[in-house]
Amino acid sequence: MNYINSLDFAKEQDQKDPLKRFRSEFHFPNFNPNGCYYFTGNSLGLMPKRAKEAIEQELDDWARFGVEGHFHAKNPWFSYHENFKKGAAMIAGAKESEVTVMNGLTTNLHLLMASFYQPKGKRYKILCEAKAFPSDQYALESQVKFHGFDPEDAIIEIPPRIGEHTINHDDIYDALKIHGDQIALVMIGGVNYYTGQVFDMKSITEKGHQAGAIVGFDLAHGAGNIELKLHEWGVDFAAWCSYKYLNSGPGSVSGVFVHQRHEQNKELKRFAGWWGTPSEGRFKMAKGFEPAVGADGWQLSNAPVLAMAAHKVSLDLFEEAGMQNLFAKRDALTGYLEYIINDISNRNPAANFEIITPKKVSERGSQISILTHGTGKELFDFITEKGVIADWREPNVIRMAPVPLYNSFEDVYQFGQLLEAGLNK
Ligand SMILES: *Cc1c(COP(=O)(O)O)cnc(C)c1O
């Protein structure tokens, strides 16, 4: 697309946008009298207006039915998680039996590693990306300690090369070649939260398997952002949260994927709970855990229906919008943000911006991370006061996500105007 840094151009794109009606499905924050240009959908997605009614439905049914709501609510709570099969399968590129929705993300990573990180003999190491999201680092560190290993020895981190910001896939593949027979698990964030780099999950899975390892992904920044084909890629397991690109509310439930090849394996160790048993026999309260087939067999507890009601609304919006439409707009909008930043940088000697997100469209999703080299924080505070909501990462990176469901080209244009005003003040 040939971009132009002008209001007319931005408005024309918004007019032509087949997804434009979805913007009005969301509440934009209104606490700043200067307005709101929201670019943190990768941190906490905006609230779908329909969420309120959906949660009220569950509150009303709770008031009306009490415990009988498990079977008599409009959306019976006993089988509530089944409402998410279709949507989660669409987001993950999975079969319905391979996905479920439960708990929080880090909790699920631990539950999945309880099953899929099984050190044996000299094969006890975990390969991951350097500077993974802190919660993932802590999860991996505590997992290896739990099995009696020293994280310094048992965790192999792949950093970017010197002078580079993103990770070179060859370094992952080389590590798999060199340490392959010691690696029990490859566990990577499918989209890096800091740079926005999208990893080639298909190849990593293939090469991880060749080395004899299990391969799992944290898709916190992938779900609802990039195209996932977890089944086809042969990924062993994955988990994601629903409050970033999936707009399901602060701390809302996490999605889980377990590949079909593991669904009948009753020998897999796991931490069990009553909701992981087949629904038919669940209320018999029988002794002896028998897992349900597929991802459902990893469930522990009955569903937190109030939080999940918003997730249902959100997945419905994704289905209405259509994933391919979202991906097309994502690339156009992210490209526009990149263009605007480069245009400003080229025209303003004071700007010293470096985009550290990959240039290649296939290696990024909605996010652009800008290394500001020096002037950054003051500029960031200026645009924040003017209504921009973006994300500051120490020491000097601005992370932004123009989200195709609700951001407009005009949002991006106006951001550029404020950025330039901040540079020239
Ligand atoms: C957001 C995020 C988390 C957060 O974990 P919670 O358990 O939901 O608090 C974990 N890992 C990654 C990679 C994230 O981006």
The ligand as an SDF file (V2000), in Angstrom:
LIG
                    3D

 15 15  0  0  0  0  0  0  0  0999 V2000
    1.0000  -11.2670   29.6630 C   0  0  0  0  0  0  0  0  0  0  0  0
    1.8900  -12.4280   29.7610 C   0  0  0  0  0  0  0  0  0  0  0  0
    1.8580  -13.2680   30.8820 C   0  0  0  0  0  0  0  0  0  0  0  0
    0.9640  -12.9810   32.0400 C   0  0  0  0  0  0  0  0  0  0  0  0
    0.6710  -14.1220   32.7680 O   0  0  0  0  0  0  0  0  0  0  0  0
   -0.6240  -14.1990   33.7020 P   0  0  0  0  0  0  0  0  0  0  0  0
   -0.4880  -15.5120   34.3340 O   0  0  0  0  0  0  0  0  0  0  0  0
   -1.8200  -14.0420   32.8230 O   0  0  0  0  0  0  0  0  0  0  0  0
   -0.5480  -13.0560   34.6730 O   0  0  0  0  0  0  0  0  0  0  0  0
    2.7030  -14.3720   30.8770 C   0  0  0  0  0  0  0  0  0  0  0  0
    3.5320  -14.6180   29.8540 N   0  0  0  0  0  0  0  0  0  0  0  0
    3.5830  -13.8200   28.7610 C   0  0  0  0  0  0  0  0  0  0  0  0
    4.5180  -14.1330   27.6250 C   0  0  0  0  0  0  0  0  0  0  0  0
    2.7810  -12.6950   28.6920 C   0  0  0  0  0  0  0  0  0  0  0  0
    2.8470  -11.8940   27.6340 O   0  0  0  0  0  0  0  0  0  0  0  0
  1  2  1  0
  2  3  1  0
  2 14  2  0
  3  4  1  0
  3 10  2  0
  4  5  1  0
  5  6  1  0
  6  7  2  0
  6  8  1  0
  6  9  1  0
 10 11  1  0
 11 12  2  0
 12 13  1  0
 12 14  1  0
 14 15  1  0
M  END
$$$$
